C-alpha cells in the first residue's frame, strides 16, 4: 500500500464507513487509488470509486481529495437513461459531465467526517443510479417479453 491508500483506509475506518469486503489499492500511476465497495452496478460488478490528492490542482488547497467513478457509470448506462445520472448528481450535490468529462466526481477535505460524508454520498448516488437504471432496463425487457 502507498501513503494515499493507507490514508484513505484510515479516513474510512475513522468515519465508520469501512466494510471488510472493501479493498483499497493504489493504481499503477500511483496518483490514484481504487476503493472497491460492496455496492453493485447495473452490470453486476462492484462499484469502484477512485481517489487522488488534489494538492495544487484547480486552485484547491492542500489536503483535498478528489473522488471519481472515472466515467464507468456513464459508460454502463444506456443513453436513454443518462438523465438519471444528471438528476441523482443534483440530488447528491456531485459534479457530472464537466467539459468533456463523463465522470461523477467531487472534492472533499481529507478529514474523517468530511471525507466519509462525501464518500457515502458518491457511493449512494452511484448505487442509486445503477438501481434505477437496472430497474428500468428490467421493466423494458419484461415489456418486450410480454409483447
C-alpha positions in Angstrom: 0.0 0.0 0.0 1.2 3.5 -0.7 0.7 6.6 1.6 -2.6 7.6 -0.1 -4.2 4.1 0.2 -3.2 4.0 3.9 -4.6 7.5 4.4 -7.9 6.5 2.7 -8.2 3.4 4.7 -7.7 5.3 7.9 -10.2 8.0 6.9 -12.8 5.4 6.0 -12.2 3.4 9.2 -12.3 6.5 11.4 -15.5 7.6 9.7 -17.1 4.2 10.3 -18.0 3.5 6.6 -15.4 0.8 6.3 -16.7 -2.6 5.3 -14.4 -5.6 5.5 -15.3 -6.5 1.9 -13.9 -3.2 0.6 -10.5 -3.1 -1.0 -8.3 -0.1 -1.3 -5.4 -0.3 -3.8 -3.1 2.1 -5.5 -3.3 2.2 -9.3 -0.2 1.8 -11.4 0.1 5.5 -12.0 0.5 5.9 -8.2 -1.6 9.1 -8.3 -5.0 7.4 -7.9 -6.2 4.6 -5.6 -9.3 2.5 -6.2 -11.8 1.8 -3.5 -13.9 -1.3 -4.3 -17.2 -1.1 -2.4 -19.8 -3.7 -1.7 -22.4 -1.9 -3.9 -23.3 -3.5 -7.2 -23.6 -1.7 -10.5 -26.0 -2.3 -13.4 -23.6 -4.8 -14.9 -23.4 -6.9 -11.7 -19.9 -5.7 -10.8 -18.8 -4.0 -7.6 -18.9 -0.2 -7.7 -15.4 1.2 -7.6 -14.6 4.8 -6.5 -11.3 6.3 -7.3 -9.4 8.8 -5.2 -6.4 11.1 -5.5 -4.9 14.0 -3.7 -5.6 17.4 -5.3 -2.6 19.3 -3.9 -2.1 22.4 -6.0 -4.7 21.3 -8.6 -7.5 23.6 -9.8 -6.7 26.1 -7.0 -7.7 23.6 -4.4 -6.0 23.9 -1.0 -3.7 21.1 0.1 -5.4 18.4 1.9 -8.3 18.0 -0.6 -9.1 14.6 -2.1 -11.0 14.1 -5.4 -13.4 11.2 -5.6 -14.4 9.9 -9.0 -16.1 7.0 -10.8 -13.8 7.5 -13.8 -16.9 7.6 -16.1 -17.8 4.0 -15.5 -21.4 4.8 -14.5 -21.9 6.9 -17.6 -20.4 4.1 -19.8 -22.6 1.4 -18.3 -25.9 3.3 -18.5 -27.8 3.3 -21.8 -28.1 6.8 -23.4 -31.9 6.8 -22.8 -31.2 6.6 -19.0 -28.4 9.2 -18.8 -30.9 11.7 -17.3 -30.9 9.6 -14.2 -27.2 10.4 -13.7 -27.9 14.1 -14.0 -30.9 14.1 -11.6 -29.1 11.9 -8.9 -25.9 14.1 -9.1 -28.1 17.2 -8.5 -29.7 15.5 -5.5 -26.4 14.4 -4.0 -24.5 17.6 -4.9 -22.0 15.9 -7.1 -20.4 17.1 -10.4 -21.2 15.2 -13.6 -20.1 15.9 -17.1 -17.8 18.8 -16.6 -16.4 19.8 -20.0 -15.6 16.6 -21.9 -15.5 14.5 -18.7 -18.2 11.9 -18.2 -17.3 11.0 -14.6 -19.2 11.6 -11.5 -16.9 13.4 -9.1 -16.4 15.7 -6.1 -13.6 17.2 -4.0 -13.5 16.9 -0.2 -11.3 17.8 2.7 -9.2 14.9 4.0 -10.8 14.9 7.4 -12.6 11.8 8.5 -16.1 13.3 9.0 -15.9 15.3 5.7 -14.4 12.5 3.7 -16.8 9.8 4.9 -19.8 12.0 4.2 -18.6 12.7 0.6 -17.6 9.1 0.1 -21.0 7.9 1.3 -22.7 10.4 -1.0 -20.9 9.3 -4.1 -21.4 5.6 -3.2 -25.1 6.1 -2.6 -25.6 8.2 -5.7 -23.8 5.7 -8.0 -25.7 2.8 -6.3 -29.0 4.6 -6.7 -28.3 5.4 -10.4 -27.4 1.8 -11.1 -30.5 0.5 -9.2 -32.9 2.9 -11.1 -31.3 2.1 -14.5 -31.3 -1.6 -13.7 -35.0 -1.5 -12.7 -36.0 0.5 -15.9 -34.0 -1.9 -18.1 -35.6 -4.9 -16.4 -39.1 -3.3 -16.9 -38.2 -2.7 -20.6 -37.1 -6.3 -21.1 -40.2 -7.6 -19.3 -42.4 -5.5 -21.6 -40.6 -6.8 -24.7 -41.1 -10.4 -23.5 -44.8 -9.7 -22.8 -45.4 -8.5 -26.4 
